[in-house]
Amino acid sequence: MSVLIVEPNEDLQELMALSVGDCPVRIATRGDEALRVILAEPPLVIVVELDLAGLIGERLAIRARSLPDPPLIVLTSADHDRLRRAARYADRVLPKPFEMARLEAAVAQGCSPKAGASA
C-alpha cells in the first residue's frame, strides 16, 4: 500500500514524496486520475491539493472520504471559509505554505499500524 499525493505542481510533488519517509508513493496530478488510483488500489494515506484539474480537489476529497480507512490530508492555499469546509471531511488540513515536517508527521501517523491491529 502507498501514499497517494495529488498535487499538480511537479516541484512540490517531488518535495512531498521525499518527505513521506519509507512509505511507497504514488502521484496524481489531476482529480480524475487520483480517483481511478484510489478506487483501483486504496492507499494508506491520501494527500490532496484542493485546486486540481479534472475533478476538483474538494469533490475528490469528499469521494475519498467515503472509503473506510485512508486518512485524508488536505493541502490548500484557499480562503478561510474553504479551509473550514475542508476541516469537516479531512483528517488534517495544512494551509499552504506549510512546513514539510508537518506533512511528514501527518503521513507517518497514517502509515503507522493502527492501534490494536494484530501483527
N, C-alpha and C positions, 0 to 999 in steps of 0.2 A: 504494500500500500504506500501511498505517496502523499506529498503536499501538493495541492494544485494552486498555482499562482496565476491569477487572472489579472493581467496588467498590460496595457497597450504600449507603455514606454519600455523599449528594449534595454536601455541602460539601467533602469530601476528593476526590471526583471532579473538582470544579472546580479545586481547587489542583493536583492531579496533572496535569490537562490543560494548565494553564498552564506547568507545569514541564518539559514534554517538548520544548520548542523548536519547530522548524519541522515536525516530523512531524505529519501529519494524525492526528486522534484519533477513535476510536470508543469508545463507553461502553456497558457492560452492567452491570446491577445484580444479575442472577441467573446462576447457573452454567449452567442450561439455555439461557438466552438467549445467553450467551457461546459455548457450544459451537456453536450454529447459526451465529453470526457467523464463528467460526474455520473451520468446515467450508465455508461459502459463499465466503469470501474470506480466506485465511490472512493474518494481519497480519505486519508486520515484527518486532514485539515484543509479547509478552503480559505484562501486569502484572495479577496476580490476588491478591485477598484470599482467604485460606483459609476464612473464615467467611461462607458465602454461602447463600442460599435456592435451592431448585430442584435444584441439583446441587452438592453441597458442593465447595468450592474445591480440596480435595486431590484428589478424583476428577477434577475438570475439569483440573487441572494435569497429572495423570498422563496423561489422554487427549490433552491438547495436546502433551505431550512426545513423543507418537508421531508427530507431524508432523516432516518432515525439517529444517526450518530455524528457526522463530521462537525467539529467545531467550525464556526464561521467567523472569520476576521475580516472586517470591512475597513478599507482604506479610502479616504476621500479628502478632497480639498473643498468640499461643498459647504454651504452656509449652515448656520446653527440649526435651522428647522430640519434640514435633511439629516444632519447628524443625530438629532433627537429621534427621528423616524428610524434611522439605521439601528439605534440602540435598542429598539423594540424587537428586532429579529436577529441581531448579531450577538455573538458571544463576547466580542471585543470590537470596539471602534477605535481606529487610530487615525486622527486627523493628520493630513499632510501639511507641512513636512513633519515627519516623525523620526524618532531615533531608531536605528536598526536594532539596537539592544532590546527595545520594547517589542518589536516584531519577533525577534529571536525567542524571547521569553514566552510570548503567546503561542508560537508554533511549537516550542518544546513542550509546553503544557499539553497541547493537543496530541502530540506524538507519543507522549509517555503512556505506559499501560494504565488502563482505567483502574481506579481503586477498587479492590475486591475482585478483580478479574483473576481467574485461575490461570496458572502457568502451563 
